[in-house]
Amino acid sequence: MSPISRRDFLGTAALGASLASGLFANPRLAVAQERKGADIRFGLVTYQWGKDWDLPTLITNCSKAGVLGVELRTTHKHGVEPSLTEEQRADVRKRFADSDVKCVGIGSNERYDSPDAAVLKKAIEDTKAFVIVSHDVGGSGVKVKPDSFHKDVPREKTIAQIGRALNEVAEFASGFGQQIRLEVHGQCCQLPTIKAIMDVADHSNVAICWNSNPQDLEAPGLESNFNLVKSRFGETVHIHRLESKTYPHQQLLELFVKMDYSGWLMLEEGEVPKDPAAELLVQRKQFDEMLEAARTKFG
């Protein structure tokens, strides 16, 4: 049986309660429904803020801040890599299982743009290794990148190559229950380019990881660019410091609430504060306030 969402469970429970109490016949009584965006959650990408935390510290800091999902960037101190032994992978999985923090997946640096066939093949094989790691430690997917265009290589050829590579790793990942998450990144970060890649990468297990880039705001604007690709969103979204004056995070949250998105909006920030653990709590509280405002507007 496929898992049901919290919204489905609550709706079913409310219906059962109404029937049991005999109130269902009352036309003025509606079955209880959660507001739009009820399954939006706040998480952390361990890009810079968590890069120097070992796994126990990472889990403790996130738990204290109420940030209950993490995307584990590779090469960082927490050390969740393909080199882990079977026993070490089991230990990582248990640490998450014994906490209230969820491993949402692996943030790899694999990319599929290289015109060198050997480099492309290695990226694909390395991605498959990360898929297995994510599965073994309890994650649900692997983030990858498109990434760049190259001199004397037609853009259309690179787009098609990236799309085909995504289909290959997505087919492999489906056997492990893992999602392939294409970060909107690099020279491919304009949303029409991502749309063109995804038109080739038509495997249902390839998803877009929105990355909150300045290019999102290019004409015809944030909402139009958002709508261009929203049908392919996956379980993860990357956002930045919420007080940013250059990116409209409140509008973005409203767009996700309006579409009733279910998944993780994960803080990925390059500038490291003096006390990342304390600032993580500040960002989580600010996120809660902004999300509540968006839910109130559309719920």
C-alpha positions as CSV (number, residue, x, y, z in Angstrom):
1,M,0.0,0.0,0.0
2,S,1.4,3.4,-0.9
3,P,1.8,5.8,2.1
4,I,-0.8,8.5,2.7
5,S,-0.1,12.1,3.5
6,R,-1.0,13.7,6.8
7,R,-3.7,15.7,5.0
8,D,-5.3,12.5,3.6
9,F,-5.2,10.9,7.1
10,L,-6.7,13.8,8.8
11,G,-9.4,14.2,6.2
12,T,-10.3,10.5,6.5
13,A,-10.4,10.7,10.3
14,A,-12.6,13.7,10.2
15,L,-15.0,12.0,7.9
16,G,-15.2,8.9,10.1
17,A,-15.8,11.1,13.2
18,S,-18.7,12.9,11.4
19,L,-20.3,9.6,10.4
20,A,-19.9,8.1,13.8
21,S,-21.6,11.1,15.5
22,G,-24.5,11.2,13.1
23,L,-23.6,14.7,12.1
24,F,-22.8,14.0,8.5
25,A,-26.5,14.5,7.5
26,N,-26.2,18.2,8.6
27,P,-25.7,20.1,5.3
28,R,-24.0,22.9,7.2
29,L,-21.2,20.6,8.5
30,A,-18.3,20.3,6.2
31,V,-15.6,17.6,6.6
32,A,-12.6,19.0,8.3
33,Q,-9.9,20.0,5.8
34,E,-6.4,21.3,6.5
35,R,-5.5,24.6,4.9
36,K,-3.4,24.7,1.7
37,G,0.3,24.3,2.3
38,A,-0.3,22.2,5.4
39,D,2.5,19.8,4.4
40,I,5.2,22.4,3.8
41,R,8.1,21.9,6.2
42,F,11.3,23.8,6.9
43,G,14.7,22.1,6.5
44,L,18.4,22.7,6.2
45,V,20.9,22.0,3.4
46,T,24.2,21.5,5.0
47,Y,26.0,23.6,2.4
48,Q,27.8,26.1,4.6
49,W,25.9,26.4,7.9
50,G,26.3,22.7,8.7
51,K,29.5,21.9,6.9
52,D,31.6,21.8,10.1
53,W,29.2,19.8,12.2
54,D,29.7,16.0,12.7
55,L,26.5,14.0,12.5
56,P,25.6,14.0,16.2
57,T,26.1,17.8,16.3
58,L,24.1,18.3,13.2
59,I,21.2,16.3,14.4
60,T,21.3,18.0,17.9
61,N,21.4,21.5,16.5
62,C,18.6,20.9,14.0
63,S,16.5,19.3,16.6
64,K,16.9,22.2,19.1
65,A,16.0,24.7,16.3
66,G,12.9,22.7,15.3
67,V,14.4,22.1,11.8
68,L,13.5,18.5,11.3
69,G,14.8,17.7,7.8
70,V,18.3,17.9,6.3
71,E,19.8,17.5,2.9
72,L,23.4,16.2,3.5
73,R,25.9,17.9,1.3
74,T,28.8,15.6,0.4
75,T,32.5,16.3,1.3
76,H,31.4,17.9,4.7
77,K,32.3,16.9,8.2
78,H,29.3,14.7,8.8
79,G,30.8,12.4,6.2
80,V,27.9,10.6,4.6
81,E,29.7,9.3,1.5
82,P,29.8,6.2,-0.7
83,S,32.9,5.2,1.1
84,L,30.9,4.3,4.3
85,T,30.8,0.6,5.2
86,E,27.6,-1.3,5.6
87,E,27.9,-0.9,9.4
88,Q,28.6,2.8,9.2
89,R,25.5,3.3,6.9
90,A,23.4,1.5,9.4
91,D,24.7,3.7,12.2
92,V,23.8,6.9,10.2
93,R,20.3,5.5,9.6
94,K,19.8,4.6,13.3
95,R,21.0,8.1,14.4
96,F,18.3,9.7,12.3
97,A,15.7,7.1,13.3
98,D,16.4,7.7,17.0
99,S,15.9,11.5,16.6
100,D,13.1,13.7,15.3
101,V,15.3,14.9,12.4
102,K,14.7,13.3,9.0
103,C,17.4,12.7,6.4
104,V,15.7,14.0,3.3
105,G,18.5,12.9,1.1
106,I,22.0,13.5,-0.3
107,G,23.2,16.8,-1.9
108,S,25.7,15.6,-4.5
109,N,27.7,17.7,-6.8
110,E,27.3,15.4,-9.8
111,R,26.5,17.1,-13.2
112,Y,25.9,15.9,-16.7
113,D,27.0,18.7,-19.0
114,S,30.6,17.6,-19.9
115,P,31.3,16.9,-23.6
116,D,33.9,14.4,-22.4
117,A,32.2,11.0,-22.6
118,A,34.4,9.5,-19.8
119,V,33.6,12.4,-17.5
120,L,29.8,12.1,-18.2
121,K,30.0,8.3,-17.6
122,K,31.8,8.8,-14.2
123,A,29.1,11.4,-13.1
124,I,26.4,8.9,-13.9
125,E,28.1,6.1,-12.0
126,D,28.9,8.3,-9.1
127,T,25.3,9.4,-8.9
128,K,24.2,5.8,-8.7
129,A,26.6,5.3,-5.8
130,F,25.0,8.3,-4.0
131,V,21.5,6.8,-4.7
132,I,22.5,3.6,-2.8
133,V,24.0,5.7,0.1
134,S,20.8,7.7,0.4
135,H,18.7,4.5,0.4
136,D,20.9,2.9,3.0
137,V,20.9,5.8,5.4
138,G,17.1,6.4,5.1
139,G,17.0,9.3,2.7
140,S,14.5,9.7,-0.2
141,G,16.5,11.2,-3.0
142,V,19.7,12.7,-4.4
143,K,20.3,16.2,-5.6
144,V,22.2,16.7,-8.9
145,K,23.1,19.6,-11.2
146,P,22.6,20.3,-14.9
147,D,25.2,22.4,-15.2
148,S,27.0,24.5,-17.9
149,F,27.2,25.1,-21.6
150,H,30.5,24.6,-23.5
151,K,32.3,26.3,-26.4
152,D,31.6,24.7,-29.8
153,V,28.8,22.5,-28.4
154,P,25.3,23.5,-29.4
155,R,23.1,24.3,-26.4
156,E,20.4,21.9,-27.7
157,K,23.0,19.0,-27.7
158,T,23.9,19.7,-24.1
159,I,20.3,20.0,-23.0
160,A,19.5,16.6,-24.6
161,Q,22.6,15.0,-23.1
162,I,21.6,16.2,-19.6
163,G,18.1,15.0,-20.1
164,R,19.1,11.6,-21.2
165,A,21.5,11.2,-18.3
166,L,18.8,12.2,-15.9
167,N,16.5,9.5,-17.3
168,E,19.2,6.9,-16.8
169,V,20.0,7.7,-13.2
170,A,16.2,8.1,-12.5
171,E,15.5,4.7,-13.8
172,F,18.2,3.3,-11.6
173,A,17.1,5.3,-8.5
174,S,13.5,4.1,-8.9
175,G,14.7,0.6,-7.9
176,F,15.8,2.0,-4.6
177,G,12.8,4.3,-3.9
178,Q,14.9,7.4,-4.5
179,Q,14.0,10.6,-6.3
180,I,16.5,12.4,-8.6
181,R,16.3,16.1,-7.8
182,L,17.6,18.5,-10.5
183,E,18.8,21.7,-8.8
184,V,18.1,24.8,-10.9
185,H,21.8,25.7,-11.1
186,G,24.7,27.1,-13.1
187,Q,24.4,28.3,-16.7
188,C,21.2,26.3,-16.9
189,C,19.4,28.2,-14.2
190,Q,17.0,30.1,-16.4
191,L,13.7,28.4,-16.0
192,P,13.0,28.0,-19.8
193,T,16.3,26.0,-20.0
194,I,15.3,23.8,-17.1
195,K,11.9,23.2,-18.8
196,A,13.7,22.2,-22.0
197,I,15.9,19.7,-20.0
198,M,12.9,18.3,-18.2
199,D,11.1,17.9,-21.6
200,V,13.8,15.4,-22.4
201,A,14.1,14.0,-18.9
202,D,10.5,12.7,-19.0
203,H,11.1,9.9,-16.5
204,S,8.6,10.3,-13.7
205,N,11.4,9.9,-11.1
206,V,13.2,13.1,-12.2
207,A,12.1,16.2,-10.3
208,I,13.0,19.9,-10.1
209,C,14.6,21.3,-7.0
210,W,13.8,25.1,-7.1
211,N,16.8,27.0,-6.1
212,S,15.6,30.6,-5.4
213,N,18.0,32.2,-8.0
214,P,18.0,35.8,-9.2
215,Q,17.1,34.5,-12.6
216,D,13.7,33.4,-11.3
217,L,12.8,37.1,-11.4
218,E,13.6,37.6,-15.1
219,A,10.8,38.5,-17.5
220,P,8.0,37.5,-17.5
221,G,8.5,37.4,-13.7
222,L,8.5,35.0,-10.7
223,E,5.0,33.7,-10.9
224,S,5.2,32.9,-14.7
225,N,8.6,31.2,-14.3
226,F,7.3,29.3,-11.3
227,N,4.2,28.1,-13.2
228,L,6.4,27.0,-16.1
229,V,8.0,24.2,-14.1
230,K,5.8,23.6,-11.0
231,S,4.3,20.4,-12.4
232,R,7.7,18.8,-12.0
233,F,8.6,19.9,-8.5
234,G,10.0,17.3,-6.2
235,E,10.3,16.8,-2.4
236,T,12.9,19.6,-1.9
237,V,13.2,23.3,-2.5
238,H,16.2,25.5,-1.7
239,I,15.6,28.9,-0.2
240,H,18.0,31.5,1.3
241,R,18.0,33.9,4.3
242,L,14.4,34.9,4.6
243,E,15.1,38.6,5.3
244,S,16.7,39.0,1.9
245,K,16.0,42.3,0.2
246,T,16.8,40.9,-3.2
247,Y,14.6,37.8,-3.4
248,P,10.8,37.8,-2.7
249,H,10.6,34.8,-0.3
250,Q,7.1,35.8,0.9
251,Q,5.8,35.8,-2.6
252,L,7.5,32.4,-3.2
253,L,5.9,31.0,-0.1
254,E,2.5,32.2,-1.3
255,L,3.0,30.4,-4.6
256,F,3.9,27.2,-2.9
257,V,0.9,27.4,-0.6
258,K,-1.4,28.3,-3.5
259,M,-0.4,25.1,-5.3
260,D,-0.8,23.2,-2.1
261,Y,2.8,22.0,-2.3
262,S,3.9,19.1,-0.1
263,G,7.6,18.9,0.8
264,W,10.6,20.6,2.3
265,L,11.7,24.2,1.9
266,M,15.3,24.0,2.9
267,L,17.7,26.8,3.9
268,E,20.8,26.8,1.7
269,E,22.9,29.8,2.6
270,G,26.5,30.6,1.7
271,E,27.3,33.4,4.2
272,V,28.0,31.8,7.5
273,P,26.9,33.7,10.7
274,K,28.9,33.7,13.9
275,D,26.6,31.2,15.5
276,P,24.9,29.1,12.8
277,A,22.9,27.0,15.3
278,A,21.4,30.1,17.0
279,E,20.6,31.7,13.6
280,L,19.0,28.5,12.4
281,L,16.4,28.9,15.1
282,V,15.8,32.6,14.1
283,Q,15.3,31.6,10.5
284,R,12.9,28.8,11.4
285,K,10.8,31.1,13.5
286,Q,10.7,33.7,10.7
287,F,9.8,30.9,8.2
288,D,6.9,29.9,10.5
289,E,5.6,33.5,10.6
290,M,5.9,33.9,6.8
291,L,4.3,30.5,6.1
292,E,1.4,31.3,8.4
293,A,0.8,34.6,6.6
294,A,0.8,32.7,3.3
295,R,-1.6,30.0,4.6
296,T,-3.9,32.7,6.0
297,K,-4.0,34.4,2.6
298,F,-4.9,31.2,0.6
299,G,-6.3,28.9,3.3
